[in-house]
Amino acid sequence: MKKIVSLLFVCLSIVMQAQDQDPKAKAILDDLSKTTKAYKTITADYTLSFLNKEKKVVEKQTGKVQIKGNKFKLEIPGNTIVCDGKTLWNFNKDAKEVTIKNFEVENDDQLNPSKIFTLYETGYKFKYDKEEKVGVAACHVIDLYPSVKPEKKKFHTVKIYVDKAKKQVAKLVMIMKDGGQNVYDIKSLKSNLEILDPVFVFDTKSFKADQIIDER
């Protein structure tokens, strides 16, 4: 679980430099951004695969995320992470503990899954690579390169696969400096489904005091 959360932090916590960009890539990413930001809600199921330098899968995890503005609910093996836009709850199922923190939407060091669909907007230079199919979907493949302190990153390139018809992220591949890869396959992405606000609040009433770690 720590690997998954840390990967999401790496993906989502970078600052922007937006000059000297590939115009073809920029046009595609701008369309992607416009489409994604028009969604009132996003519900996505994904698979995260860890590949070694021989490109063999050494670990695979599945997850589900629901997003509504600054609110989100992320379900990954062993953990449920919930945010109502103000408070962040992290429920560790194995330890049966809940950690509570204040959520700051502008804090790039905090987990915010909603940014995974627009991560290219902050902290990357980008270049159009090629067209390639993901399943039956024809996709644009764009290479993203970290533009701020790249020497401190564990990866050197992120490949983003953009569904040409749907203008949605279909796949993300993080190419690590050690030769491995971390691959996010978006298995399904549904937009504008009704998600009630109570989904984004974690109920701690059934927990004992020693099971709750309140860091606010």
Secondary structure, DSSP 4 states (H G I P E B T S, - for coil): -HHHHHHHHHHH------SS--HHHHHHHHHHHHHHHT-S-EEEEEEEEEE-TT--EEEEEEEEEEEETTEEEEEETTEEEEE-SSEEEEEETTTTEEEEEE--TT-TTS--GGGGGSGGGSSEEEEEEEEEEETTEEEEEEEEEE-SSGGG-SEEEEEEEEETTT-SEEEEEEEETTS-EEEEEEEEEEES----GGGG----TTS-GGGEEE--
